[in-house]
Amino acid sequence: MSTTPRIAIIGAGPGGLVCARVLQRHGVPVTVFEREADPNSRSQGGTLDIHEDTGQVALRAAGLFDQFLALSRPESQEWRLYDRHAALIRHDQADEGDLSRPEIDRGQLRTLLLDSLAPGTVRWGHAVQAVTPLPHGTVQLHQHDRTIEEFDLVIGADGAWSRVRPALSDAQPTYAGVTMVEAHFDDIDHRHPDIARLIGAGSMSAKAGRRSLMLQRNSNGHVRAYITFRGPQDWHADLDLADTEAVRARLLAQYQGWDESLLDILRDNEGGFLNRPMFVLPVPHTWQRVPGITLLGDAAHLMPPVGVGANLALLDGAELARAVIDHPTVDEALDAYESVMLPRAIDNAKTAQHMLATLMPDEDSDEALFPEAAWTAGTLPDSPPVHTN
């Protein structure tokens, strides 16, 4: 840059934090606005498989690859696929030394990124309400406390319900027709050994028609389950989601006829159930350039969680930072970034929608319909994202 731009990143998720880290490594100051009160205000979600051609590229650009490897779990690249009778259909295990998709907890990755930033980079408890482009190319940032600040570049890294996106696009997330209900298990190998044997060292999926059960190992013996089915968003309209036993009974009824070992996933979880309807942005999602504003990650290309969303967010963040560093003006940087990011996002969103339609067909059947792309995609699904602003 011919002059140092004033840069704001909205949202302290992985994509926004990688962007901030790469900028700071090259001497470009940046401020991250995050509405959460502090780094530990809530759980950051489950586990992620970080791909060598996307997420790992970003972590290398951030100078954090070795630290990532020290935290990651290569053994968790193991994946097992069952039918609803608990018959093993496929079992994939990574070769020794394979680092193509090692797993890491979202919280561990976020902490790694946060610790790499200069003190005070993230303004915790600063929720952004809206952004307004100004005639001379700068951008006003409106916060919920009515504070207004002006920046040369505002980056929306604030997830599905982005407050930055409306400055670029009228698109809103819509329900994808599929819901994931999350459940949890602790100390899985000692307290739930039969379920642990189903999972192995990594993750497992059991599939029949419009329903599936997915389990993912996290660190320290924690497992997250995703009870996934196609149906209306208001499937729970006559239920109190806080009534764990009522939700359990409804889910058991939906999975009637499945093997008892799989039904134990619905019976034995610790704590309640979390309803996570799946939302997506339209495909293609593009926008006309607005000076000084852009998007990355789910704010730009929210798609079904089939293993690519977090990796694309990381790559978006690193590439956007590199574009800012390498070009003399913000406009030229955004031209370079969006000309690559938008076509890539469209291609991946089309693939993700196709995979979702195949994995969760409209009609019901006993066939385990997992396309080859899903078999080789590592952990299914990409853990439901935590939208941080």
C-alpha positions, -999 to +999 in steps of 0.1 A: +000+000+000+012+035-009-003+046+024-012+025+054-050+018+053-072+018+083-086-018+084-114-033+105-123-070+105-157-078+119-158-111+136-131-131+155-136-164+138-108-184+121-110-165+088-110-131+103-082-139+127-060-154+100-065-123+080-054-101+109-024-123+116-011-122+081-016-084+079+003-079+112+032-102+101+037-077+073+035-046+094-001-036+085-022-026+115-057-039+119-085-039+145-109-069+150-144-062+164-160-091+182-193-090+200-184-118+224-174-104+258-141-124+259-124-154+243-141-178+267-176-165+267-189-196+249-180-229+233-165-224+198-179-256+183-165-290+174-135-303+154-122-293+120-102-312+095-077-287+081-070-295+044-035-292+030-046-273-001-067-246+017-066-243+055-030-255+058-019-230+031-035-202+052-017-214+084+016-215+066+010-179+054+003-170+090+035-186+102+016-210+125+018-243+107+042-260+131+022-248+161-009-262+144+007-296+138+016-298+175-020-294+185-036-314+157-047-350+157-036-368+125-050-401+138-085-385+137-085-387+099-099-422+104-136-424+092-161-452+094-194-455+075-222-478+086-257-486+074-287-483+098-281-519+109-246-510+121-229-530+094-196-514+085-197-503+048-164-484+046-134-478+068-108-452+058-075-447+078-047-423+070-013-438+063+014-431+088+028-396+083-003-385+063-010-349+072-035-341+045-064-335+068-055-336+105-082-326+130-081-298+155-107-285+179-122-251+168-114-237+202-078-247+200-074-232+165-090-200+177-068-197+207-037-204+185-047-175+162-056-151+190-023-157+208-004-149+176-019-113+174-006-082+190-022-073+224-053-053+219-060-063+183-094-077+192-119-054+208-141-078+228-177-068+235-179-046+204-209-056+184-213-040+150-247-029+139-241-018+103-216-004+079-221+026+056-200+034+025-191+071+022-188+090-011-150+094-010-144+056-006-141+052+031-166+033+053-184+042+085-186+014+111-217+017+134-215-001+167-244-011+190-233+015+216-238+041+188-201+047+184-191+055+148-156+050+134-143+054+099-120+029+080-105+025+046-114-012+045-141-031+064-140-069+061-171-088+070-159-120+087-190-122+108-206-154+096-241-164+084-260-135+098-234-109+088-240-072+096-216-062+069-232-082+040-262-058+036-238-031+024-230-054-006-259-077-011-296-082-004-290-120+000-302-137+032-296-172+044-324-196+038-332-230+054-316-258+034-343-284+044-319-302+067-315-300+105-287-312+127-294-318+164-262-318+184-255-340+214-224-345+236-204-373+252-176-369+277-148-394+286-161-415+257-137-444+260-145-451+297-181-440+301-194-451+267-170-478+254-195-493+229-201-460+212-163-454+213-158-486+194-182-474+166-162-442+162-126-454+164-100-427+165-117-402+143-153-400+132-182-422+120-214-418+100-244-441+098-268-433+070-302-444+056-323-422+033-331-388+048-315-396+082-280-400+094-260-401+127-225-386+128-200-387+156-167-368+158-140-371+183-127-339+198-097-337+222-097-350+257-122-378+251-150-355+241-174-365+213-200-345+195-229-362+178-250-347+150-284-363+145-291-351+109-324-354+090-343-338+062-376-322+073-393-289+081-375-263+101-403-263+127-400-301+133-400-293+170-430-269+170-449-290+195-419-297+216-401-278+243-364-281+232-354-277+268-373-309+277-345-334+270-366-365+274-393-352+251-368-344+224-351-378+229-384-396+225-391-377+192-357-385+178-360-422+188-393-423+169-377-408+138-349-435+139-372-464+147-358-496+131-322-486+135-298-509+152-298-507+190-261-498+191-268-467+170-299-458+190-277-457+221-263-425+206-297-409+211-303-425+245-270-420+263-258-384+255-248-362+284-269-331+288-295-318+264-299-315+226-290-284+205-311-277+175-291-265+145-311-260+114-289-257+083-289-224+064-273-215+031-268-185+009-280-185-027-257-199-054-242-180-070-238-153-044-219-122-059-221-085-055-212-053-073-181-037-059-186-012-031-154+007-023-138-003+010-160-033+018-157-070+013-166-104+028-149-137+037-160-171+049-196-178+057-205-141+053-196-144+017-205-180+008-225-199+035-229-234+023-238-269+037-213-281+063-197-309+042-161-303+052-150-272+033-165-240+049-139-234+076-110-242+052-123-218+027-127-191+054-090-196+064-079-194+028-100-163+021-085-146+051-049-153+041-055-144+005-073-111+013-044-101+036-019-109+009-038-089-016-038-059+007-001-062+012+008-067-025-013-039-041-010-001-039-047+006-032-076-010-014-096-011-047-068-030-065-065-054-035-102-061-036-102-067-073-074-092-069-090-110-039-126-111-052-117-122-087-103-154-072-125-159-041-159-155-057-155-181-085-139-205-061-168-200-036-194-206-063-177-239-074-175-251-039-211-241-030-224-260-060-205-291-050-217-287-014-253-284-024-250-314-047-234-335-019-262-324+005-289-334-020-272-368-024-265-374+013-300-362+023-324-371-006-360-360-006-372-395-007-365-421+020-347-454+014-324-478+032-295-472+008-264-456+023-260-429-004-225-414+003-209-401-029-172-407-035-166-371-029-180-374+006-161-406+012-128-389+005-136-355+021-125-365+056-147-357+085-184-353+077-197-328+084-176-297+089-187-289+124-215-264+125-199-230+124-200-206+153-211-172+139-192-147+160-208-114+151 
